Each structure stands twice: as C-alpha cells, then as structure tokens.
Amino acid sequence: MRDFSFVCFASIFFITGCTTNTQTPDAAQDPLAVALTGKVLTRGNTEVRVMENKKLVGTTGPNGEVIISGAWEVREGQFCRTLLSPPWLGGTECQDVTIEGDTATFSTSRGEITYAISDS
C-alpha cells in the first residue's frame, strides 16, 4: 500500500515551495530511482544533478548561467519533478523515462528530451 502526501506552499502568483513524502515498501528498489539517483544528466549546456536527498540542482542557458533547482520523486513509474527555478520551467510535471545504456529520454510537455547519464 502506498502513502503519498504532497504539500505546496503557494502565493497568489506562483508556487514558492513544495515538499513530498512518499512511503512505499519497495521505493528504494524502484528501477528508475536506482538508475537516476546520484547521477548527472547532461544535454548541451544543461547539467542537472539528481541528488540522493530528492533535490534537483543544475544549470542551463546558452552559457550555463541559469540556475535549476527543485525536487524529484518516482511516482507510479514516472519521474516527477517540481522545479522552483527557472520560472519558465516551474511547477510539477511527471514524465515517462526510457533509459538505454548511458542515456535517459524524458517524455515532457515540450516533447522528448534525451540526456547523457554520468556519475556525479
């Protein structure tokens, strides 16, 4: 049995912070979580660290000057990320992910995006 709780602190205009609590007996053994936890995802000038503490941090933009920050979890087999920055990517989105070798392809609202996977 799964016990999910999701709490967001919102203002009138935007989400200011979210926390998640997912408790499943086999959460640590989820193949997607195992494949991505502690890894760095790279695509062009974008680099995102999928941290063990369920945080996402990284950079993007033409010169890597835009900060990426947020949180992640695996929910019902999908990679769910809640980004706080950059603003244009803000919010929560759950994505199907296909992992082949050292690449991960995320099916997002903007189409499929493929990242190289490496150790942090």
BAFI-3210 file (N, C-alpha, C; in Angstrom, 3 decimals, decimal comma, padded with zeros to 6 digits):
// residues 120
n [1|2|3|4|5|6|7|8|9|10|11|12|13|14|15|16|17|18|19|20|21|22|23|24|25|26|27|28|29|30|31|32|33|34|35|36|37|38|39|40|41|42|43|44|45|46|47|48|49|50|51|52|53|54|55|56|57|58|59|60|61|62|63|64|65|66|67|68|69|70|71|72|73|74|75|76|77|78|79|80|81|82|83|84|85|86|87|88|89|90|91|92|93|94|95|96|97|98|99|100|101|102|103|104|105|106|107|108|109|110|111|112|113|114|115|116|117|118|119|120]
n.u [000,835|000,492|001,534|001,035|001,931|001,632|002,681|002,280|003,420|001,900|001,704|-000,230|000,563|002,531|004,076|005,798|007,209|007,612|006,997|007,504|006,337|006,868|006,018|006,731|006,917|008,802|010,185|012,923|013,939|012,978|013,353|013,754|014,390|016,731|018,354|018,712|019,324|021,735|023,066|024,325|022,731|023,154|022,856|023,737|024,258|023,070|023,033|022,103|021,851|020,757|019,932|020,597|019,122|016,678|016,608|016,915|019,453|021,184|022,363|021,518|020,931|022,364|025,049|025,237|024,268|021,835|020,128|019,032|016,679|015,054|012,895|012,571|010,875|009,959|006,955|004,439|005,849|006,763|008,986|008,820|009,065|009,499|010,004|011,500|012,999|014,355|011,883|010,260|010,147|008,961|006,993|005,175|005,781|005,114|006,882|007,330|010,083|012,692|015,366|018,372|021,292|023,733|022,023|019,113|015,807|013,356|009,899|008,303|006,157|007,001|007,917|010,097|013,100|016,476|019,064|022,520|023,747|025,725|028,113|028,087]
n.v [-001,173|002,238|005,378|008,545|011,903|015,327|018,511|021,876|025,197|028,041|031,204|034,014|034,284|032,358|029,112|028,654|026,770|023,243|020,148|016,659|013,450|010,218|006,985|003,803|000,281|-000,751|001,412|002,169|000,319|000,857|000,695|002,951|005,020|003,926|003,942|006,684|008,111|010,046|010,668|012,585|014,488|015,395|017,654|019,361|022,653|022,194|020,928|018,697|017,641|014,751|014,322|012,335|013,131|013,777|016,185|018,448|019,997|022,352|023,738|025,760|027,257|029,471|029,923|028,413|029,869|030,003|029,061|025,901|024,526|022,377|019,609|015,989|012,859|009,400|008,413|006,175|004,876|006,963|009,736|012,363|015,760|018,754|021,939|024,896|026,904|027,434|030,075|029,694|026,980|026,171|024,465|021,320|018,317|015,140|012,573|010,146|007,938|006,668|004,540|003,886|002,298|004,658|006,831|008,860|009,281|011,628|012,011|014,839|017,739|019,377|017,746|014,975|014,655|014,026|013,001|012,632|010,277|010,377|009,568|011,345]
n.w [000,000|-000,818|000,494|-000,074|000,216|-000,564|-000,385|-001,027|-000,818|-001,552|-003,217|-004,330|-006,982|-007,708|-007,158|-004,218|-002,852|-002,454|-000,866|-000,655|000,364|000,136|000,762|000,248|000,367|-001,426|-002,447|-002,484|-004,195|-006,717|-010,165|-011,857|-010,047|-008,972|-011,243|-011,739|-009,383|-007,751|-010,061|-012,903|-015,293|-018,605|-021,283|-023,995|-022,993|-020,592|-017,345|-014,912|-011,604|-010,056|-007,057|-004,089|-001,887|-002,857|-004,220|-006,980|-008,755|-010,780|-013,931|-016,780|-020,026|-022,538|-021,778|-019,523|-017,389|-016,083|-013,227|-012,077|-009,918|-007,604|-006,772|-006,754|-007,433|-007,780|-009,040|-009,349|-011,413|-012,982|-013,536|-011,485|-011,315|-009,491|-010,174|-008,985|-010,018|-013,272|-013,742|-016,052|-016,379|-014,126|-011,603|-011,281|-012,999|-014,238|-015,809|-018,385|-018,664|-020,623|-020,427|-021,941|-022,079|-021,491|-021,631|-021,029|-021,889|-021,630|-021,668|-022,144|-021,609|-023,595|-025,549|-026,470|-024,629|-024,545|-022,400|-021,525|-019,214|-016,343|-013,735|-010,634]
ca.u [000,000|001,290|001,101|001,593|001,465|002,269|002,302|002,877|003,183|001,640|001,279|-001,240|001,093|003,405|004,411|007,040|007,953|006,850|007,659|006,804|006,639|006,392|006,434|006,326|007,855|009,853|010,608|014,375|014,281|012,378|014,423|014,012|015,103|018,077|019,113|018,969|019,776|023,161|023,625|024,303|022,117|023,757|022,382|024,225|024,698|022,265|023,556|021,217|022,221|019,616|020,587|020,033|018,193|015,477|016,690|017,497|020,207|021,950|022,440|021,114|021,091|023,439|026,358|025,093|024,101|020,518|020,127|017,922|016,544|013,764|012,858|012,118|010,485|009,349|005,572|003,746|006,714|007,171|009,873|008,060|009,945|008,900|011,058|011,269|013,646|013,935|010,435|009,539|010,004|008,438|005,830|005,375|005,463|005,517|007,335|007,812|011,513|013,274|016,815|019,095|022,724|024,061|021,135|017,749|014,912|012,194|008,749|007,843|005,114|007,650|008,427|011,116|014,395|017,438|020,232|023,568|023,807|027,074|028,228|028,318]
ca.v [000,000|003,450|006,525|009,721|013,229|016,346|019,785|023,035|026,496|028,872|032,584|034,298|034,231|031,246|028,139|029,071|025,625|022,011|019,009|015,407|012,337|009,005|005,816|002,531|-000,731|-001,033|002,666|002,190|-000,628|001,259|000,714|004,306|005,725|003,350|004,357|008,121|008,686|010,323|010,839|013,882|014,445|016,459|017,851|020,678|023,489|021,877|019,899|018,553|016,602|014,083|014,049|011,301|013,750|014,096|017,525|018,641|021,240|022,366|024,967|025,695|028,535|029,478|029,858|027,738|030,903|029,921|028,057|024,953|023,990|021,766|018,310|014,913|011,568|008,484|008,205|005,273|004,568|008,165|010,692|013,584|016,817|020,041|022,939|026,229|027,793|028,750|030,276|029,182|025,529|025,962|023,616|019,874|017,538|013,733|012,225|008,803|007,959|005,469|004,531|002,969|002,487|005,841|007,943|008,846|010,106|012,056|012,477|016,030|018,521|020,026|016,701|014,104|015,276|012,985|013,423|011,667|009,981|010,087|009,594|012,719]
ca.w [000,000|-000,916|001,272|-000,707|000,615|-001,371|000,202|-001,683|-000,222|-002,721|-003,095|-005,341|-008,328|-008,048|-006,119|-003,572|-002,350|-002,337|-000,255|-000,908|001,246|-000,500|001,512|-000,313|000,833|-002,399|-003,063|-002,703|-005,251|-007,982|-011,172|-012,345|-008,983|-008,894|-012,429|-011,801|-008,119|-007,661|-011,406|-013,553|-016,618|-019,401|-022,656|-024,401|-021,863|-019,414|-016,454|-013,756|-010,645|-009,423|-005,783|-003,217|-000,943|-003,651|-004,783|-008,309|-008,884|-012,013|-014,707|-018,182|-020,716|-023,544|-021,131|-018,242|-016,372|-015,457|-012,154|-011,975|-008,570|-007,340|-006,109|-007,625|-006,870|-008,735|-008,645|-010,274|-012,545|-013,707|-012,882|-011,210|-010,846|-009,151|-010,304|-008,455|-010,975|-013,722|-013,694|-017,227|-016,231|-012,786|-011,390|-011,221|-014,196|-014,190|-017,152|-018,679|-018,953|-021,216|-020,234|-022,818|-021,854|-020,694|-021,962|-020,499|-022,687|-020,863|-022,451|-021,429|-022,276|-024,737|-026,432|-025,886|-024,386|-024,192|-021,635|-021,199|-017,782|-015,842|-012,279|-010,152]
c.u [000,879|000,678|001,775|001,065|002,272|001,780|003,022|002,502|003,052|001,342|000,228|-000,709|001,924|003,615|005,742|007,832|007,063|007,677|006,846|007,220|006,034|006,921|005,868|007,333|009,029|010,397|012,098|014,784|013,681|013,476|014,751|014,791|016,542|018,939|019,506|019,532|021,297|023,835|023,556|023,726|022,621|023,177|022,801|024,766|023,894|022,905|022,685|021,710|020,954|020,142|019,839|019,023|016,917|015,453|017,275|018,227|020,979|021,957|021,965|021,333|022,269|024,837|026,298|024,850|022,767|020,514|018,863|017,877|015,138|013,915|012,352|011,669|009,999|007,965|004,888|004,537|007,164|008,113|009,084|009,008|009,120|010,032|010,603|011,913|014,291|012,409|009,680|009,408|009,348|007,187|006,206|004,964|005,976|005,764|007,680|009,276|011,917|014,784|017,405|020,580|022,971|023,251|019,764|016,919|013,644|011,113|008,104|006,715|005,671|008,200|009,462|012,456|015,340|018,666|021,238|023,570|025,258|027,054|028,556|029,723]
c.v [001,235|004,557|007,751|010,969|014,252|017,686|020,895|024,288|027,471|030,309|032,807|034,029|032,997|030,324|028,548|027,908|024,418|020,974|017,778|014,383|011,094|007,830|004,584|001,505|-000,941|000,235|002,682|001,275|-000,260|001,392|002,112|005,114|005,227|003,858|005,827|008,740|008,848|010,556|012,285|013,670|015,649|016,459|019,255|021,437|023,234|020,738|019,870|017,395|016,082|013,551|013,015|011,859|014,240|015,528|017,459|019,980|021,189|023,732|024,699|027,073|028,486|029,340|029,163|028,695|030,848|028,765|027,207|024,483|023,429|020,447|017,268|013,717|010,697|008,175|007,373|005,061|005,761|009,001|011,984|014,619|018,058|021,052|024,268|027,280|026,930|028,852|029,663|027,661|025,163|025,102|022,143|019,236|016,118|013,261|010,748|008,921|006,615|005,569|003,456|003,260|003,683|007,065|007,736|009,797|010,355|012,516|013,608|016,708|019,249|019,021|015,861|014,825|014,187|013,596|012,282|011,505|009,720|010,111|011,010|012,905]
c.w [000,000|-000,090|000,687|-000,018|-000,157|-000,852|-000,545|-000,929|-001,375|-002,328|-004,171|-006,733|-008,671|-006,860|-005,519|-003,015|-002,210|-001,606|-000,558|000,122|000,612|000,296|000,837|000,148|-000,115|-003,056|-003,374|-003,846|-006,605|-009,036|-011,700|-011,312|-008,877|-010,052|-012,399|-010,526|-008,094|-008,997|-011,856|-014,947|-017,403|-020,803|-023,072|-023,210|-020,597|-018,644|-015,203|-012,902|-009,978|-008,094|-004,945|-002,228|-001,627|-004,164|-006,184|-008,289|-010,185|-012,661|-016,130|-018,797|-021,652|-022,955|-019,781|-017,093|-015,628|-014,452|-012,223|-010,530|-008,391|-006,619|-007,096|-006,798|-008,015|-008,195|-009,724|-011,557|-013,363|-012,860|-012,727|-010,633|-010,559|-009,171|-009,740|-009,352|-012,065|-013,808|-014,871|-017,228|-014,905|-012,746|-011,390|-012,533|-013,983|-015,614|-017,247|-019,059|-019,539|-021,048|-021,128|-022,660|-020,966|-021,122|-021,322|-021,348|-021,888|-021,832|-021,676|-022,196|-023,503|-025,742|-025,718|-025,778|-023,884|-023,523|-021,565|-019,673|-017,403|-014,316|-011,835|-009,639]
res [m|r|d|f|s|f|v|c|f|a|s|i|f|f|i|t|g|c|t|t|n|t|q|t|p|d|a|a|q|d|p|l|a|v|a|l|t|g|k|v|l|t|r|g|n|t|e|v|r|v|m|e|n|k|k|l|v|g|t|t|g|p|n|g|e|v|i|i|s|g|a|w|e|v|r|e|g|q|f|c|r|t|l|l|s|p|p|w|l|g|g|t|e|c|q|d|v|t|i|e|g|d|t|a|t|f|s|t|s|r|g|e|i|t|y|a|i|s|d|s]
***
